Amino acid sequence: MPNRKHLLFQTLMLKKDNSMIKDAAVMKYLAKLEFIVIRSLVVMMALVVLFASLDLAWIIIQDLIVPPYLLFDVNRLLEIFGMFLLVLIGIELLESIRTYLDHKLIHVEIVMTVALIAIARKVIILDVKELDGLKLIGIGVIIIALAGGYVYIKRCYRDGTICFESAGISVIVRPVFPFNQRKRRDEGI
């Protein structure tokens, strides 16, 4: 006759197995949902980049064919630069999504690059006369922080060191796309 503790143990194991099956089904559903959402994001981002590029081309062509020919107003030139950087941000975001799809990881360097491009765009189209000194100092601090973070991430990529620890988890940063394959191969990495 089976032991009462043994029956209790079998019942608990059965419940655990059922919950594991339910968890696996939920995870499978979430993976499908993630797949659909990411693919739709890629399509939408590609359309936005395409239409923004066409809009930029249309603005440049319009300004070139209207008298005075081949001359841009300074304000219009700043608008074109801002639009160009906006397209570049979209391309970098597409690269970030592509990296996530290929490797299932978020490439921190790409995110930092997008942030640097975005703040550079803001500085280029910024009208300094309308802002007070405190906002300009804030933008300067943001630029310094992003540049410092970018240099830190690049050093971590180069060294393959632990960049940060959070909740007892060490994050080792390695480049997804090594820039110098021969050097890395010769060093035995």
Rosetta constraint file for C-alpha pairs under 8 A:
AtomPair CA 2 CA 6 HARMONIC 6.67 0.50
AtomPair CA 2 CA 7 HARMONIC 6.91 0.50
AtomPair CA 3 CA 7 HARMONIC 6.43 0.50
AtomPair CA 4 CA 8 HARMONIC 6.26 0.50
AtomPair CA 5 CA 9 HARMONIC 6.08 0.50
AtomPair CA 6 CA 10 HARMONIC 6.22 0.50
AtomPair CA 7 CA 11 HARMONIC 6.13 0.50
AtomPair CA 8 CA 12 HARMONIC 6.19 0.50
AtomPair CA 9 CA 13 HARMONIC 6.14 0.50
AtomPair CA 10 CA 14 HARMONIC 6.10 0.50
AtomPair CA 11 CA 15 HARMONIC 6.26 0.50
AtomPair CA 12 CA 16 HARMONIC 6.06 0.50
AtomPair CA 13 CA 17 HARMONIC 6.05 0.50
AtomPair CA 14 CA 18 HARMONIC 6.21 0.50
AtomPair CA 15 CA 19 HARMONIC 6.18 0.50
AtomPair CA 16 CA 20 HARMONIC 6.11 0.50
AtomPair CA 17 CA 21 HARMONIC 6.21 0.50
AtomPair CA 18 CA 22 HARMONIC 6.22 0.50
AtomPair CA 19 CA 23 HARMONIC 5.96 0.50
AtomPair CA 20 CA 24 HARMONIC 6.03 0.50
AtomPair CA 21 CA 25 HARMONIC 6.20 0.50
AtomPair CA 22 CA 26 HARMONIC 6.16 0.50
AtomPair CA 23 CA 27 HARMONIC 6.04 0.50
AtomPair CA 24 CA 28 HARMONIC 6.06 0.50
AtomPair CA 25 CA 29 HARMONIC 6.19 0.50
AtomPair CA 26 CA 30 HARMONIC 6.11 0.50
AtomPair CA 27 CA 31 HARMONIC 6.04 0.50
AtomPair CA 28 CA 32 HARMONIC 6.33 0.50
AtomPair CA 29 CA 33 HARMONIC 6.21 0.50
AtomPair CA 30 CA 34 HARMONIC 5.98 0.50
AtomPair CA 31 CA 35 HARMONIC 6.11 0.50
AtomPair CA 32 CA 36 HARMONIC 6.29 0.50
AtomPair CA 33 CA 37 HARMONIC 6.14 0.50
AtomPair CA 34 CA 38 HARMONIC 5.99 0.50
AtomPair CA 35 CA 39 HARMONIC 6.11 0.50
AtomPair CA 36 CA 40 HARMONIC 6.13 0.50
AtomPair CA 37 CA 41 HARMONIC 6.11 0.50
AtomPair CA 38 CA 42 HARMONIC 6.21 0.50
AtomPair CA 38 CA 97 HARMONIC 7.63 0.50
AtomPair CA 38 CA 101 HARMONIC 7.96 0.50
AtomPair CA 39 CA 43 HARMONIC 6.35 0.50
AtomPair CA 40 CA 44 HARMONIC 6.09 0.50
AtomPair CA 41 CA 45 HARMONIC 5.89 0.50
AtomPair CA 42 CA 46 HARMONIC 5.98 0.50
AtomPair CA 42 CA 94 HARMONIC 6.70 0.50
AtomPair CA 42 CA 97 HARMONIC 6.97 0.50
AtomPair CA 43 CA 47 HARMONIC 6.23 0.50
AtomPair CA 44 CA 48 HARMONIC 6.19 0.50
AtomPair CA 45 CA 49 HARMONIC 6.12 0.50
AtomPair CA 45 CA 90 HARMONIC 6.96 0.50
AtomPair CA 45 CA 93 HARMONIC 7.99 0.50
AtomPair CA 45 CA 94 HARMONIC 6.65 0.50
AtomPair CA 46 CA 50 HARMONIC 6.06 0.50
AtomPair CA 46 CA 94 HARMONIC 7.21 0.50
AtomPair CA 47 CA 51 HARMONIC 6.08 0.50
AtomPair CA 48 CA 52 HARMONIC 5.94 0.50
AtomPair CA 48 CA 90 HARMONIC 7.65 0.50
AtomPair CA 49 CA 53 HARMONIC 6.00 0.50
AtomPair CA 49 CA 87 HARMONIC 5.86 0.50
AtomPair CA 49 CA 90 HARMONIC 5.73 0.50
AtomPair CA 49 CA 91 HARMONIC 6.79 0.50
AtomPair CA 50 CA 54 HARMONIC 6.22 0.50
AtomPair CA 51 CA 55 HARMONIC 6.01 0.50
AtomPair CA 52 CA 56 HARMONIC 6.10 0.50
AtomPair CA 52 CA 83 HARMONIC 7.73 0.50
AtomPair CA 52 CA 87 HARMONIC 6.22 0.50
AtomPair CA 53 CA 57 HARMONIC 6.16 0.50
AtomPair CA 53 CA 84 HARMONIC 7.92 0.50
AtomPair CA 53 CA 87 HARMONIC 6.38 0.50
AtomPair CA 54 CA 58 HARMONIC 6.07 0.50
AtomPair CA 55 CA 59 HARMONIC 6.19 0.50
AtomPair CA 56 CA 60 HARMONIC 6.27 0.50
AtomPair CA 56 CA 80 HARMONIC 6.99 0.50
AtomPair CA 56 CA 83 HARMONIC 6.46 0.50
AtomPair CA 56 CA 84 HARMONIC 7.00 0.50
AtomPair CA 57 CA 61 HARMONIC 6.08 0.50
AtomPair CA 58 CA 62 HARMONIC 6.00 0.50
AtomPair CA 59 CA 63 HARMONIC 6.20 0.50
AtomPair CA 59 CA 80 HARMONIC 7.66 0.50
AtomPair CA 60 CA 64 HARMONIC 6.17 0.50
AtomPair CA 60 CA 80 HARMONIC 7.57 0.50
AtomPair CA 61 CA 65 HARMONIC 6.30 0.50
AtomPair CA 62 CA 66 HARMONIC 6.28 0.50
AtomPair CA 63 CA 69 HARMONIC 7.73 0.50
AtomPair CA 63 CA 70 HARMONIC 7.47 0.50
AtomPair CA 63 CA 71 HARMONIC 7.64 0.50
AtomPair CA 63 CA 72 HARMONIC 6.83 0.50
AtomPair CA 64 CA 69 HARMONIC 5.57 0.50
AtomPair CA 64 CA 70 HARMONIC 4.95 0.50
AtomPair CA 64 CA 71 HARMONIC 6.98 0.50
AtomPair CA 64 CA 72 HARMONIC 7.90 0.50
AtomPair CA 65 CA 69 HARMONIC 5.95 0.50
AtomPair CA 65 CA 70 HARMONIC 7.44 0.50
AtomPair CA 72 CA 76 HARMONIC 6.35 0.50
AtomPair CA 72 CA 77 HARMONIC 5.99 0.50
AtomPair CA 73 CA 77 HARMONIC 6.05 0.50
AtomPair CA 74 CA 78 HARMONIC 6.27 0.50
AtomPair CA 75 CA 79 HARMONIC 6.27 0.50
AtomPair CA 76 CA 80 HARMONIC 6.23 0.50
AtomPair CA 77 CA 81 HARMONIC 6.22 0.50
AtomPair CA 78 CA 82 HARMONIC 6.11 0.50
AtomPair CA 78 CA 124 HARMONIC 6.85 0.50
AtomPair CA 78 CA 125 HARMONIC 5.97 0.50
AtomPair CA 79 CA 83 HARMONIC 6.15 0.50
AtomPair CA 79 CA 125 HARMONIC 6.87 0.50
AtomPair CA 80 CA 84 HARMONIC 6.05 0.50
AtomPair CA 81 CA 85 HARMONIC 6.21 0.50
AtomPair CA 81 CA 121 HARMONIC 7.82 0.50
AtomPair CA 81 CA 124 HARMONIC 7.62 0.50
AtomPair CA 82 CA 86 HARMONIC 6.15 0.50
AtomPair CA 82 CA 121 HARMONIC 5.54 0.50
AtomPair CA 82 CA 122 HARMONIC 7.80 0.50
AtomPair CA 82 CA 124 HARMONIC 6.84 0.50
AtomPair CA 82 CA 125 HARMONIC 6.15 0.50
AtomPair CA 83 CA 87 HARMONIC 6.35 0.50
AtomPair CA 84 CA 88 HARMONIC 6.31 0.50
AtomPair CA 85 CA 89 HARMONIC 6.13 0.50
AtomPair CA 85 CA 117 HARMONIC 6.81 0.50
AtomPair CA 85 CA 118 HARMONIC 7.51 0.50
AtomPair CA 85 CA 121 HARMONIC 6.00 0.50
AtomPair CA 86 CA 90 HARMONIC 6.38 0.50
AtomPair CA 86 CA 118 HARMONIC 7.54 0.50
AtomPair CA 86 CA 121 HARMONIC 7.40 0.50
AtomPair CA 87 CA 91 HARMONIC 6.30 0.50
AtomPair CA 88 CA 92 HARMONIC 6.24 0.50
AtomPair CA 88 CA 117 HARMONIC 7.82 0.50
AtomPair CA 89 CA 93 HARMONIC 6.17 0.50
AtomPair CA 89 CA 114 HARMONIC 5.67 0.50
AtomPair CA 89 CA 117 HARMONIC 6.53 0.50
AtomPair CA 89 CA 118 HARMONIC 6.81 0.50
AtomPair CA 90 CA 94 HARMONIC 6.22 0.50
AtomPair CA 91 CA 95 HARMONIC 6.28 0.50
AtomPair CA 92 CA 96 HARMONIC 6.22 0.50
AtomPair CA 92 CA 110 HARMONIC 6.72 0.50
AtomPair CA 92 CA 113 HARMONIC 7.70 0.50
AtomPair CA 92 CA 114 HARMONIC 6.15 0.50
AtomPair CA 93 CA 97 HARMONIC 6.27 0.50
AtomPair CA 93 CA 110 HARMONIC 7.80 0.50
AtomPair CA 93 CA 111 HARMONIC 7.76 0.50
AtomPair CA 93 CA 114 HARMONIC 7.05 0.50
AtomPair CA 94 CA 98 HARMONIC 6.08 0.50
AtomPair CA 95 CA 99 HARMONIC 6.08 0.50
AtomPair CA 95 CA 110 HARMONIC 7.58 0.50
AtomPair CA 96 CA 100 HARMONIC 6.27 0.50
AtomPair CA 96 CA 106 HARMONIC 6.91 0.50
AtomPair CA 96 CA 107 HARMONIC 6.57 0.50
AtomPair CA 96 CA 110 HARMONIC 6.11 0.50
AtomPair CA 96 CA 111 HARMONIC 7.11 0.50
AtomPair CA 97 CA 101 HARMONIC 6.21 0.50
AtomPair CA 98 CA 102 HARMONIC 6.09 0.50
AtomPair CA 99 CA 103 HARMONIC 5.86 0.50
AtomPair CA 99 CA 104 HARMONIC 7.22 0.50
AtomPair CA 99 CA 105 HARMONIC 6.94 0.50
AtomPair CA 99 CA 106 HARMONIC 6.95 0.50
AtomPair CA 99 CA 107 HARMONIC 6.83 0.50
AtomPair CA 100 CA 104 HARMONIC 4.53 0.50
AtomPair CA 100 CA 105 HARMONIC 4.90 0.50
AtomPair CA 100 CA 106 HARMONIC 5.54 0.50
AtomPair CA 100 CA 107 HARMONIC 7.48 0.50
AtomPair CA 101 CA 105 HARMONIC 7.89 0.50
AtomPair CA 107 CA 111 HARMONIC 6.70 0.50
AtomPair CA 107 CA 176 HARMONIC 7.61 0.50
AtomPair CA 108 CA 112 HARMONIC 6.17 0.50
AtomPair CA 108 CA 153 HARMONIC 7.60 0.50
AtomPair CA 109 CA 113 HARMONIC 6.10 0.50
AtomPair CA 109 CA 150 HARMONIC 6.88 0.50
AtomPair CA 109 CA 153 HARMONIC 6.69 0.50
AtomPair CA 109 CA 154 HARMONIC 7.51 0.50
AtomPair CA 110 CA 114 HARMONIC 6.18 0.50
AtomPair CA 111 CA 115 HARMONIC 6.29 0.50
AtomPair CA 112 CA 116 HARMONIC 6.16 0.50
AtomPair CA 112 CA 146 HARMONIC 6.91 0.50
AtomPair CA 112 CA 149 HARMONIC 7.63 0.50
AtomPair CA 112 CA 150 HARMONIC 6.12 0.50
AtomPair CA 113 CA 117 HARMONIC 6.12 0.50
AtomPair CA 113 CA 150 HARMONIC 7.66 0.50
AtomPair CA 114 CA 118 HARMONIC 6.05 0.50
AtomPair CA 115 CA 119 HARMONIC 6.21 0.50
AtomPair CA 115 CA 146 HARMONIC 7.40 0.50
AtomPair CA 116 CA 120 HARMONIC 6.03 0.50
AtomPair CA 116 CA 143 HARMONIC 7.26 0.50
AtomPair CA 116 CA 146 HARMONIC 6.51 0.50
AtomPair CA 116 CA 147 HARMONIC 7.45 0.50
AtomPair CA 117 CA 121 HARMONIC 6.07 0.50
AtomPair CA 118 CA 122 HARMONIC 6.28 0.50
AtomPair CA 119 CA 123 HARMONIC 6.20 0.50
AtomPair CA 119 CA 139 HARMONIC 7.94 0.50
AtomPair CA 119 CA 143 HARMONIC 7.03 0.50
AtomPair CA 120 CA 124 HARMONIC 6.15 0.50
AtomPair CA 121 CA 125 HARMONIC 6.28 0.50
AtomPair CA 122 CA 126 HARMONIC 5.77 0.50
AtomPair CA 127 CA 131 HARMONIC 7.24 0.50
AtomPair CA 131 CA 135 HARMONIC 6.44 0.50
AtomPair CA 131 CA 136 HARMONIC 6.97 0.50
AtomPair CA 132 CA 136 HARMONIC 6.73 0.50
AtomPair CA 133 CA 137 HARMONIC 6.18 0.50
AtomPair CA 134 CA 138 HARMONIC 6.18 0.50
AtomPair CA 135 CA 139 HARMONIC 6.26 0.50
AtomPair CA 136 CA 140 HARMONIC 6.19 0.50
AtomPair CA 137 CA 141 HARMONIC 6.17 0.50
AtomPair CA 138 CA 142 HARMONIC 6.25 0.50
AtomPair CA 139 CA 143 HARMONIC 6.23 0.50
AtomPair CA 140 CA 144 HARMONIC 6.23 0.50
AtomPair CA 141 CA 145 HARMONIC 6.05 0.50
AtomPair CA 142 CA 146 HARMONIC 6.08 0.50
AtomPair CA 143 CA 147 HARMONIC 6.04 0.50
AtomPair CA 144 CA 148 HARMONIC 6.01 0.50
AtomPair CA 145 CA 149 HARMONIC 6.07 0.50
AtomPair CA 146 CA 150 HARMONIC 6.02 0.50
AtomPair CA 147 CA 151 HARMONIC 6.23 0.50
AtomPair CA 148 CA 152 HARMONIC 6.13 0.50
AtomPair CA 149 CA 153 HARMONIC 6.12 0.50
AtomPair CA 150 CA 154 HARMONIC 6.18 0.50
AtomPair CA 151 CA 155 HARMONIC 6.19 0.50
AtomPair CA 152 CA 156 HARMONIC 6.26 0.50
AtomPair CA 153 CA 157 HARMONIC 6.21 0.50
AtomPair CA 153 CA 163 HARMONIC 7.49 0.50
AtomPair CA 153 CA 173 HARMONIC 7.89 0.50
AtomPair CA 154 CA 158 HARMONIC 6.20 0.50
AtomPair CA 155 CA 159 HARMONIC 6.01 0.50
AtomPair CA 156 CA 160 HARMONIC 5.33 0.50
AtomPair CA 156 CA 161 HARMONIC 5.34 0.50
AtomPair CA 156 CA 162 HARMONIC 7.06 0.50
AtomPair CA 156 CA 163 HARMONIC 6.06 0.50
AtomPair CA 156 CA 173 HARMONIC 5.99 0.50
AtomPair CA 156 CA 174 HARMONIC 7.29 0.50
AtomPair CA 157 CA 161 HARMONIC 7.47 0.50
AtomPair CA 157 CA 173 HARMONIC 5.75 0.50
AtomPair CA 157 CA 174 HARMONIC 4.99 0.50
AtomPair CA 157 CA 175 HARMONIC 5.35 0.50
AtomPair CA 158 CA 174 HARMONIC 7.72 0.50
AtomPair CA 158 CA 175 HARMONIC 7.84 0.50
AtomPair CA 160 CA 172 HARMONIC 6.55 0.50
AtomPair CA 160 CA 173 HARMONIC 5.78 0.50
AtomPair CA 160 CA 174 HARMONIC 5.34 0.50
AtomPair CA 161 CA 172 HARMONIC 5.82 0.50
AtomPair CA 161 CA 173 HARMONIC 6.55 0.50
AtomPair CA 162 CA 170 HARMONIC 6.45 0.50
AtomPair CA 162 CA 171 HARMONIC 5.67 0.50
AtomPair CA 162 CA 172 HARMONIC 4.43 0.50
AtomPair CA 162 CA 173 HARMONIC 6.52 0.50
AtomPair CA 163 CA 170 HARMONIC 7.82 0.50
AtomPair CA 163 CA 171 HARMONIC 6.17 0.50
AtomPair CA 163 CA 172 HARMONIC 6.15 0.50
AtomPair CA 163 CA 173 HARMONIC 6.54 0.50
AtomPair CA 164 CA 170 HARMONIC 6.19 0.50
AtomPair CA 164 CA 171 HARMONIC 5.78 0.50
AtomPair CA 164 CA 172 HARMONIC 7.78 0.50
AtomPair CA 165 CA 169 HARMONIC 5.46 0.50
AtomPair CA 165 CA 170 HARMONIC 4.46 0.50
AtomPair CA 165 CA 171 HARMONIC 6.14 0.50
AtomPair CA 166 CA 170 HARMONIC 6.68 0.50
AtomPair CA 178 CA 184 HARMONIC 7.94 0.50
AtomPair CA 180 CA 184 HARMONIC 6.40 0.50
AtomPair CA 181 CA 185 HARMONIC 6.02 0.50
AtomPair CA 182 CA 186 HARMONIC 6.07 0.50
AtomPair CA 183 CA 187 HARMONIC 6.20 0.50
AtomPair CA 184 CA 188 HARMONIC 6.33 0.50
AtomPair CA 184 CA 189 HARMONIC 5.33 0.50
AtomPair CA 185 CA 189 HARMONIC 5.89 0.50
